[in-house]
């Protein structure tokens, strides 16, 4: 029989390029992942009534890899993968002794992910991309040009635009996220444009599960890099500036469908604490 959750749950607040997470050790739950329900995750991630985060990541040992991560969006639903979350997971795993300075391999619902440390930056090799489709047809009547889709652990739509600031991200993100072309699970939506002065691309992302624009999305930036490379608009590695102002670098090999994209960027520990749970 599963024992109840402890009244106080220790956590570490982290962010990867502004994409913020609550990091929880599976050992603190007593019986493991089964003790963590979606309603509790949603309450902890609530920015007014909880700690506040884009998602919660549960970390623990694994029988095949160095450690395992389970990722929950802020609505309490579990997702297969989170790129920025995976980079934070490696920092947390190092903090808790599951990996050393040489990095290691993390088990995720989308497959094993290798990670390494380079000063303040953390790199992860994501799973091979799937279902790349340029000029994907949708039923939604929208004001954009070409739409492209790819799965980088989770599904993404990539929309090149000329004016990123003019995009009504909440409106069109919500609409395209639920387009029948992406049923039943829906998709994340990313808009991308070249930086006016510089060598990077600018990206904005509407994340499913968060149901809002986030300051960064690692798998979304990776999807954008893959699409830009496939369209011949960018060479690897591709630098993208997130909404939060951080730079993510993605190395891709568009001619090799089995190649793992490498996502590199900051992963920062903000604070640690203990949250009081209801009786």
C-alpha positions as CSV (number, residue, x, y, z in Angstrom):
1,X,0.0,0.0,0.0
2,X,1.3,3.5,-0.9
3,X,2.0,5.7,2.0
4,X,0.8,9.3,2.0
5,X,2.8,12.2,0.8
6,X,4.9,13.9,3.5
7,X,3.4,17.2,4.7
8,X,6.5,19.1,3.7
9,X,8.0,18.5,0.2
10,X,11.5,19.7,-0.4
11,X,12.2,21.2,-3.9
12,X,14.7,23.2,-5.8
13,X,13.6,26.0,-8.1
14,X,15.6,26.1,-11.4
15,X,15.3,27.7,-14.8
16,X,16.8,27.0,-18.2
17,X,16.9,30.2,-20.2
18,X,13.9,31.5,-18.2
19,X,11.9,28.3,-18.6
20,X,11.4,27.5,-14.9
21,X,10.8,24.3,-13.0
22,X,10.3,22.8,-9.6
23,X,12.9,20.0,-9.2
24,X,11.8,17.2,-6.8
25,X,13.7,14.1,-5.8
26,X,11.7,10.9,-6.2
27,X,13.0,9.7,-2.9
28,X,11.1,12.5,-1.1
29,X,7.8,11.0,-2.2
30,X,8.4,7.8,-0.3
31,X,6.7,5.4,-2.8
32,X,7.9,7.2,-6.0
33,X,6.2,8.6,-9.0
34,X,2.7,7.0,-8.3
35,X,2.4,9.3,-5.3
36,X,2.5,12.5,-7.4
37,X,-0.8,13.4,-8.9
38,X,-1.7,16.0,-11.5
39,X,-3.8,18.1,-9.2
40,X,-0.9,18.5,-6.8
41,X,1.5,19.4,-9.6
42,X,-0.9,22.1,-10.9
43,X,-1.3,23.5,-7.4
44,X,2.5,23.7,-6.8
45,X,3.1,25.3,-10.2
46,X,0.4,27.9,-9.7
47,X,2.1,31.3,-9.7
48,X,-0.4,32.8,-7.2
49,X,-1.3,30.0,-4.9
50,X,1.7,27.8,-5.2
51,X,5.5,28.1,-5.7
52,X,5.1,28.9,-9.4
53,X,6.7,27.2,-12.4
54,X,6.2,26.2,-16.0
55,X,6.5,22.6,-14.9
56,X,7.7,20.1,-12.3
57,X,10.4,17.5,-12.8
58,X,10.7,14.4,-10.8
59,X,14.3,13.0,-10.6
60,X,15.4,9.5,-9.3
61,X,17.6,6.6,-10.0
62,X,17.1,4.3,-13.0
63,X,17.9,0.7,-13.7
64,X,19.3,1.3,-17.2
65,X,20.6,4.9,-17.2
66,X,22.3,7.1,-14.6
67,X,19.0,8.6,-13.6
68,X,15.4,9.2,-14.8
69,X,13.3,12.3,-15.1
70,X,9.5,12.5,-15.3
71,X,8.2,15.9,-16.6
72,X,4.9,17.4,-15.7
73,X,3.5,20.6,-17.4
74,X,2.0,23.3,-15.1
75,X,-1.5,22.0,-15.8
76,X,-0.5,18.7,-14.1
77,X,-0.3,16.6,-17.3
78,X,2.8,14.5,-17.9
79,X,4.7,15.2,-21.1
80,X,7.3,13.0,-22.9
81,X,10.2,15.5,-22.9
82,X,11.4,19.0,-22.1
83,X,14.7,20.2,-23.5
84,X,15.4,23.0,-21.0
85,X,14.0,20.7,-18.3
86,X,16.5,18.0,-19.2
87,X,19.4,20.5,-18.9
88,X,18.2,21.5,-15.5
89,X,17.7,17.8,-14.6
90,X,21.4,17.2,-15.2
91,X,22.4,20.0,-12.8
92,X,20.0,18.7,-10.2
93,X,21.3,15.1,-10.7
94,X,24.8,16.3,-10.2
95,X,23.7,18.2,-7.1
96,X,22.2,15.0,-5.7
97,X,25.1,12.7,-6.7
98,X,23.4,10.8,-9.5
99,X,25.9,12.0,-12.0
100,X,29.4,13.5,-11.8
101,X,31.2,16.3,-13.6
102,X,31.5,14.1,-16.6
103,X,27.8,14.1,-17.2
104,X,25.8,11.0,-18.0
105,X,22.6,9.6,-19.5
106,X,19.0,10.4,-18.4
107,X,16.0,8.2,-19.1
108,X,13.0,10.1,-20.4
109,X,9.6,9.0,-21.7
110,X,10.8,9.9,-25.2
111,X,14.1,7.9,-24.9
112,X,17.6,8.2,-23.3
113,X,19.2,11.7,-23.3
114,X,22.9,12.2,-22.9
115,X,24.1,15.4,-21.0
116,X,27.4,17.1,-20.3
117,X,28.6,20.2,-18.5
118,X,30.6,23.1,-20.0
119,X,31.2,25.7,-17.4
120,X,27.8,27.4,-16.7
121,X,26.3,25.9,-19.9
122,X,24.7,22.4,-20.1
123,X,24.3,20.4,-23.3
124,X,21.9,17.6,-23.9
125,X,21.7,15.3,-26.9
126,X,17.9,15.0,-27.6
127,X,16.3,12.0,-29.2
128,X,16.4,11.9,-33.0
129,X,13.7,14.1,-34.5
130,X,10.6,12.5,-36.1
131,X,7.9,13.4,-38.6
132,X,9.6,16.5,-40.1
133,X,7.0,17.9,-42.5
134,X,7.5,21.1,-44.4
135,X,4.4,23.0,-45.5
136,X,2.1,21.0,-43.2
137,X,-1.6,21.6,-44.1
138,X,-3.9,22.9,-41.3
139,X,-7.6,23.6,-41.2
140,X,-7.2,26.9,-39.2
141,X,-7.6,30.1,-41.2
142,X,-4.5,32.0,-40.2
143,X,-2.6,35.1,-41.3
144,X,0.8,33.3,-41.6
145,X,2.7,31.9,-44.6
146,X,4.3,28.5,-44.5
147,X,3.8,26.2,-41.5
148,X,6.2,23.4,-40.7
149,X,6.1,20.5,-38.2
150,X,8.6,18.3,-36.5
151,X,8.7,16.1,-33.3
152,X,11.7,16.8,-31.1
153,X,10.6,14.6,-28.3
154,X,7.2,16.4,-28.3
155,X,5.4,17.8,-31.3
156,X,6.1,21.3,-32.5
157,X,4.8,23.7,-35.2
158,X,7.4,26.2,-36.6
159,X,6.2,29.4,-38.3
160,X,8.7,31.7,-39.9
161,X,7.5,35.4,-39.8
162,X,8.8,38.8,-40.8
163,X,7.7,40.6,-37.6
164,X,7.9,38.6,-34.4
165,X,6.5,41.4,-32.2
166,X,3.4,41.7,-34.3
167,X,2.4,38.0,-33.6
168,X,-0.5,37.6,-31.2
169,X,1.0,34.6,-29.5
170,X,-1.7,33.8,-27.0
171,X,-4.5,34.0,-29.6
172,X,-2.8,32.1,-32.5
173,X,-0.9,29.7,-30.2
174,X,-4.1,28.6,-28.6
175,X,-5.8,28.3,-32.0
176,X,-3.1,26.4,-33.9
177,X,-2.2,24.3,-30.9
178,X,-5.7,22.7,-31.2
179,X,-5.9,22.4,-35.0
180,X,-7.4,19.1,-36.1
181,X,-4.2,18.3,-38.0
182,X,-2.5,17.7,-34.6
183,X,-5.3,15.8,-32.9
184,X,-5.6,14.3,-30.5
185,X,-2.7,15.6,-28.4
186,X,-2.2,19.0,-30.0
187,X,1.1,20.7,-30.6
188,X,3.4,23.4,-29.4
189,X,3.7,26.5,-31.6
190,X,6.9,28.5,-32.4
191,X,7.4,31.7,-34.4
192,X,10.8,32.5,-35.6
193,X,12.5,35.4,-37.5
194,X,16.2,36.4,-38.1
195,X,17.7,38.9,-35.7
196,X,17.9,42.4,-37.4
197,X,21.5,42.9,-36.3
198,X,23.4,39.9,-35.4
199,X,23.9,36.2,-36.2
200,X,21.0,34.7,-34.2
201,X,17.3,34.0,-34.8
202,X,14.5,35.2,-32.5
203,X,11.9,32.7,-31.3
204,X,8.7,32.9,-29.3
205,X,6.8,29.7,-28.1
206,X,3.3,28.9,-27.0
207,X,3.6,25.7,-24.9
208,X,0.8,23.2,-24.7
209,X,0.2,22.1,-21.1
210,X,1.3,25.5,-19.9
211,X,-1.3,27.0,-22.3
212,X,0.7,30.3,-22.5
213,X,3.8,31.8,-24.0
214,X,6.9,30.8,-22.0
215,X,10.2,32.6,-21.8
216,X,12.0,29.7,-23.5
217,X,11.4,26.2,-24.9
218,X,14.3,23.9,-25.5
219,X,12.5,21.4,-27.8
220,X,10.8,24.3,-29.5
221,X,14.2,26.1,-30.2
222,X,15.5,22.7,-31.5
223,X,12.4,22.3,-33.8
224,X,13.0,25.8,-35.1
225,X,16.7,25.0,-35.8
226,X,15.8,21.8,-37.6
227,X,13.2,23.5,-39.8
228,X,15.5,26.5,-40.6
229,X,18.3,24.1,-41.6
230,X,15.9,22.0,-43.7
231,X,14.7,25.2,-45.5
232,X,18.3,26.2,-46.2
233,X,17.9,29.4,-44.1
234,X,20.5,28.5,-41.4
235,X,23.6,26.5,-41.0
236,X,24.4,24.4,-37.9
237,X,24.9,25.3,-35.2
238,X,21.9,27.6,-35.0
239,X,21.7,30.3,-32.3
240,X,18.3,31.3,-31.1
241,X,17.5,34.2,-28.7
242,X,14.6,33.3,-26.4
243,X,11.8,35.6,-25.2
244,X,13.7,35.8,-21.9
245,X,16.8,37.1,-23.7
246,X,19.0,34.0,-23.2
247,X,20.8,32.3,-26.1
248,X,20.3,28.6,-27.0
249,X,22.6,26.9,-29.4
250,X,21.4,23.9,-31.4
251,X,23.7,21.7,-33.5
252,X,21.7,19.7,-36.1
253,X,22.4,17.5,-39.1
254,X,19.3,17.8,-41.3
255,X,20.8,15.3,-43.8
256,X,20.9,12.6,-41.2
257,X,17.5,11.8,-39.8
258,X,18.9,9.6,-37.1
259,X,21.2,12.3,-35.7
260,X,20.5,13.6,-32.2
261,X,20.3,17.4,-32.1
262,X,22.5,18.9,-29.4
263,X,20.9,21.7,-27.3
264,X,23.2,24.0,-25.3
265,X,22.3,26.8,-22.9
266,X,22.2,28.0,-19.3
267,X,20.7,26.0,-16.4
268,X,20.5,27.9,-13.2
269,X,19.6,27.0,-9.6
270,X,17.5,29.9,-8.2
271,X,16.6,28.7,-4.7
272,X,15.6,25.7,-2.6
273,X,12.8,25.3,-0.1
274,X,10.1,23.2,1.4
275,X,6.5,23.5,0.4
276,X,3.7,22.8,2.9
277,X,1.2,20.3,1.6
278,X,-2.4,19.9,2.7
279,X,-3.3,17.3,5.3
